[in-house]
Amino acid sequence: MNQDAQTLRRIRLLANLSPETRSRVAEVAVRRTYEPEEIIILEGAPCRAAYFVADGHVRVVRTSRDGREQVLSQVGPGHSFNTVPPFRPQGVNHATAQAIETTTLYAILGEDLVRLVTACPDLALALLEDFADRLDHLTDLVEDLSLRTVRGRLAHFLLNQAESDTVTRQWTQAEMAARLGTVREMIGRTLRAFADAELIRFDRQRIELLDREGLEREAHG
């Protein structure tokens, strides 16, 4: 129990709770481990629990009727997901969550979370702050999808992902398409167009940014 309470202290949402509240959370939190690509929850299924990531990363996605994915977030250590549905009548999971790598989570059943919130004002306030952050993130996502073209979204993505003008992570075109709400073929065409315009170049499996100002214009054009 003490080890779980110490681990839960590293969860952002739970970090500033009183020791008493954190101890109560630890009493009902269940530690679970998922293998790479294992499904944690399914979109549209009844909500069973909220989840807090101790180690590893989770991909949270929505899927359209034609099978196209939109990545809502990538959740890493110290962060949480599926915290909203427990507070909805007959709540269902808003998205599918899948482990990217071996991932350790703490699950709190929805009814336990609601019960704790009614008894622990500091947990209620922490959840309200978390909900506000999620609303800001989704508002930015909606703005990105509705007001930026695919070229603009991809330019913005490359700028955000680059470290010292190099996108070091080896993103596949399918992953970028899911992240940006489009299809792989469009990502491929746009990357080639950026390369032809000398905004980027491909160096083996990496993408190098050659013209940040040009990409900024694309991102805000």
LOZA-125884 format. One record per atom (N, C-alpha, C): residue in one letter; x, y, z. Coordinates in pm, whole numbers, plus 50000, padded with zeros to 5 digits. Layout:
BEGIN
AXYZ
...
***
This chain:
BEGIN
M500824988050000
M500005000050000
M500855012550000
N501925012850085
N502775024650091
N503475027049958
Q503915016149892
Q504575017549762
Q503605023149658
D502355018249659
D501365023349566
D501095038049592
A500995041949718
A500735055949751
A501875064849703
Q503125060149715
Q504265067849666
Q504245069049515
T503885058149446
T503805058749300
T502695068149257
L501545067449323
L500425076249287
L500765090849309
R501695093549397
R502095107449421
R502745113449298
R503285105049208
R503925109949087
R502915112348975
I501645108948998
I500595111948902
I500205126648919
R500245134248810
R500045148748820
R498725152248889
L497655145248851
L496345148348905
L496275145849056
L497095136549105
L497035132549246
L498165138349330
A499095145449267
A500325149449335
A500095158449457
N499105167349449
N498915177249556
N497785173649653
L497345161249647
L496315156949742
L496915155549882
S496055156349981
S496515154050117
S496935139450131
P497845136450225
P498235122450245
P497035113350274
E496045118650345
E494865110650377
E494085107050250
T493885117050163
T493145114450039
T493925104849950
R495235106949940
R496035098249854
R496015083949906
S496005082450037
S495925069050095
S494595062450061
R493515070250062
R492205064650026
R492165060849879
V492825068949795
V492905065449653
V493685052449636
A494785051049707
A495625039049695
A494865026549738
E493935027949829
E493165016349876
E492305010249766
V491865018449671
V490945013449568
V491625012249431
A492835017549417
A493545017049289
A494105003049266
V493904997849146
V494374984449110
V495474985849004
R496614979949033
R497754980748942
R497594970348831
R497764974748706
R497624965848591
R498744968548492
T499174958148422
T500214959548319
T499674954748185
Y499964962348079
Y499504959147944
Y500704957947852
E500624948647760
E501694946447664
E501534955947544
P502604957947463
P502504966747347
P501354962747255
E500574972947212
E499424971747122
E498204965247189
E498284962147317
E497124956447385
E496074967447409
I494814963947382
I493714973247402
I493374974047551
I493264986247601
I492934988347742
I491434990647757
I490894999647676
I489445001947673
I489025003947528
L487745001247501
L487185002947368
L486185014247364
E486285022247260
E485325033047237
E483905027547232
G482995033947305
G481595029947304
G481225019247404
A482205012647464
A481915002447566
A481575009247698
P480805002547784
P480495008447915
P481765011947991
C481765023648052
C482935027948129
C483015019848259
R484185013948281
R484415006448405
R485305014148502
A486265021548446
A487265027448535
A487935039448471
A488585047348556
A489515057748511
A490925052148529
Y491895057348451
Y493225051448448
Y494295061948468
F495355057848539
F496465066748572
F497755059548534
V498575065848451
V499745059348394
V500945060648487
A501455049248532
A502665049148615
A503915047948529
D503845039848422
D505005037648337
D504515033548198
G505195038348093
G504805034947957
G503985045947892
H503435043047775
H502655052947701
H501415046447641
V500355054447633
V499055049847584
V498595059247473
R498065053347366
R497505060947255
R495985061047269
V495385073047268
V493935074447282
V493375079347149
V492465071447087
V491995074446951
V490485073046942
R489905080846848
R488525078846802
R488585073346661
T487595065046626
T487565058846493
T486255062146425
S486345066646299
S485145069846222
S484515057046168
R483315058446110
R482625046746055
R483385040345940
D484165048445868
D484925042845757
D486305037645799
G486535037445931
G487775031645983
G488925041246000
R488725053945970
R489805063745985
R489965067646131
E491205068446176
E491475071446316
E491875086046334
Q491475091446449
Q491935104646493
Q492555102946631
V493855105446641
V494525104446771
V494155116646854
L493555114346969
L493195125347059
L494355129347148
S495115119547192
S496245122547279
S497145110447291
Q498375112947333
Q499295102347372
Q499645104847518
V499315095247602
V499365097247747
V500575089847803
G501415097047876
G502625091147933
G502605090848084
P503725087048145
P503795085948291
P503375098848362
G502585097248465
G502125108748541
G500805114548494
H500265109248384
H499035114548329
H497905104348339
S496715108548303
S495535100048322
S494645100648199
F493705091248190
F492715091448082
F491455084448129
N490365087248058
N489045081548087
N488515085948224
T488865098048264
T488395103148393
T487025109848385
V486565113048263
V485275119948248
V484075110448251
P484075099148178
P482885090648170
P482315085948304
P483125083648410
P482515079248537
P481485089148592
F481545101648548
F480625111748602
F479445114248509
R479325106148404
R478185106948314
R477215095648345
P475885098548346
P474925087648366
P475105077048259
Q475215064748300
Q475435053648208
Q476595056948114
G477685061548171
G478825066148092
G479445055148009
V479875058947890
V480615049747802
V481975055847773
N482905047347733
N484245052147698
N484155060847573
H484745072747579
H484695082047467
H485645078147355
A486645069747385
A487675066447287
A488265052847320
T489045047747225
T489815035447247
T491205039147298
A491685031847398
A493025034047451
A493835021247431
Q495045022847378
Q495895011447344
Q497305014147394
A497905004047456
A499285005447503
A500225006247385
I501135015847385
I502145017147281
I503325007947310
E503645006747436
E504744998347483
E504254991447610
T505094983447673
T504694977647801
T504374988847898
T503164988647949
T502635000248023
T502004995548155
T502335002648261
T501734999848392
T500795011048429
L499575007248465
L498525016848500
L497975013848637
Y497335024048695
Y496465022048809
Y495045024848763
A494155015148785
A492745016648749
A491925019148875
I491005028748867
I490065031448975
I488665029948919
L487905020748973
L486545018448925
L485745031448933
G484855033148835
G484075045548829
G483325048548955
E482665038249014
E481885040749135
E482785044549253
D484005039049257
D484935042849363
D485405057249346
L485645061349220
L486085075049196
L485005085049235
V483755082249199
V482655091249234
V482495092049385
R482615080649451
R482485080549597
R483585088749662
L484825087349613
L485935094949670
L485775109849648
V485265113649530
V485085127849500
V484095134249595
T483025127049628
T482025132549720
T482575133949862
A483605126149895
A484145126250030
A485415134550044
C486085137349932
C487405143749937
C487415156249849
P487205168049907
P487155180449826
P488435183049747
D489595179249800
D490835181849727
D490915173449600
L490375161349603
L490335153249482
L489335159049382
A488205163949431
A487215170249342
A487825182249270
L488565190549343
L489195202249282
L490255198149180
A491035187849213
A492065183149120
A491435178048991
L490305171149001
L489625166148882
L489055177648799
L488525187948865
L488015199548791
L489135206248713
E490305207548774
E491435213548703
E491855204648585
D491815191548605
D492155182248497
D491145183248383
F489855184248418
F488815185648314
F489025198548235
A489415209348304
A489665222048234
A490825220748135
D491885213648176
D493015211348086
D492575203247963
R491725193247985
R491255185047873
R490395193247778
L489575202147833
L488745210647749
L489615219847664
D490665225347723
D491595233847647
D492245225847534
H492685213747566
H493335205447464
H492385202247349
L491145198547382
L490185195047277
L489775207347197
T489705218947262
T489415231247189
T490515234247087
D491775232547128
D492895234647036
D492845224446922
L492455211946954
L492385201746851
L491305205046748
V490135209446796
V489055213246705
V489485224946617
E490155234746678
E490635246246599
E491615241646492
D492515232646529
D493515227746434
D492845220646317
L491865212046346
L491215204246241
L490295212646154
S489665222746213
S488675230446137
S489265242546066
L490325248346118
L490845260846062
L492145259245985
R492835247946000
R494085245845927
R493885235345819
T494525237445704
T494555227245600
T495475215945644
V495485205045566
V496415194145596
V497855199145590
R498165207745491
R499515213445484
R499855221045612
G498895229145658
G499135236845779
G499295227945901
R498455217645911
R498545208646026
R499845200946026
L500265196545907
L501525188945899
L502725197845929
A502715210145879
A503815219445909
A503885222046059
H502735224346121
H502675226846265
H503185214646342
F502805202846298
F503245190446362
F504765188846353
L505335191046236
L506775189546219
L507545199546306
L507045211746313
L507705221846397
L507675217846544
N506545212346588
N506415208346728
N507245196046762
Q507435187246664
Q508155174746689
Q509665176146676
A510125186546609
A511545187646578
A512375191746700
E513525185546712
E514525189346811
E515795193046734
S516245205546750
S517405210446674
S517225208046525
D516025211646477
D515685210946335
D515645196646279
T515505186646365
T515385172846319
T514265165846394
V513365159446319
V512325151146380
V512965137546408
T513365135446531
T514165123646564
T513315111046575
R512075112246618
R511225100246625
R510835095946483
Q510855083046459
Q510525077746327
Q509015075646315
W508295086346286
W506855085546267
W506565079146131
T505645069546128
T505185064645998
T504145074345943
Q503935073745812
Q502925082445752
Q501545079145806
A501275066545835
A499975062645893
A499795068846032
E500865069046112
E500775075046245
E500525090046235
M501225096646143
M501015111046126
M499605113946078
A499095105545987
A497735107445937
A496715106146050
A496885096146136
A495965094446248
A496045106146344
R497245111246363
R497435122546454
R496795135246399
L496815136846266
L496385149346204
L495015148646140
G494325137346152
G492965136446103
G492855136045952
T493755128645888
T493705127445742
T494085113145704
V494485110945579
V494845097545533
V496315097145497
R496875084945495
R498315083245473
R498745089045339
E497935087245235
E498305091945102
E498475107145100
M497605114245172
M497705128845178
M498985133145251
I499325125945357
I500575129145427
I501765127145335
G501775116045260
G502885113345168
G503035124245063
R501905128445004
R501965138844901
R502455152044959
T501985155245077
T502355168045138
T503825168245178
L504315157245232
L505745156445265
L506605158145140
R506185151845031
R506945153344907
R506905167844857
A505745174344874
A505635188344833
A506535197144919
F506605194445049
F507505202045136
F508965199845095
A509285187545059
A510665184645016
A510985191744885
D510035191644790
D510255198344662
D510425213444681
A509745219044781
A509855233444809
A511055236644897
E511855226244931
E513065227645013
E512745232845153
L511585229045203
L511245231945343
L511805221245435
I511855208945385
I512395197645461
I513235189045368
R513965179645427
R514625169245349
R514615156345432
F514685145245362
F514685132245427
F516125127445441
D516495123945562
D517825118645591
D517655104945654
R517715094545570
R517435080945613
R516015080545670
Q515885077345797
Q514555076245856
Q514115089045927
R514905099545915
R514605111945985
R514165122845887
I513475132845942
I513075144545864
I513825156545920
E514555163545833
E515265175545875
E514515187845826
L514395197845912
L513745210345874
L514795219645815
L514575223745690
L515515232645622
L515095247245630
D513805249645642
D513295263345637
D512175264745740
R512555268245863
R511565269645970
R510575280945940
E511065291945886
E510175303145857
E509145299245752
G509575291545652
G508645286945551
G507585277645610
L508005268945701
L507045260045766
L506105267945857
E506615278145923
E505745286646005
E504675293345919
R505055297845801
R504075303945712
R503015293745669
E503465281445642
E502515270945607
E501575268045723
A502125267745845
A501335264445963
A500275274845993
H500565287545960
H499655298345995
H498995304645872
G499215298445755
G498675304045633
G497175301345614
***
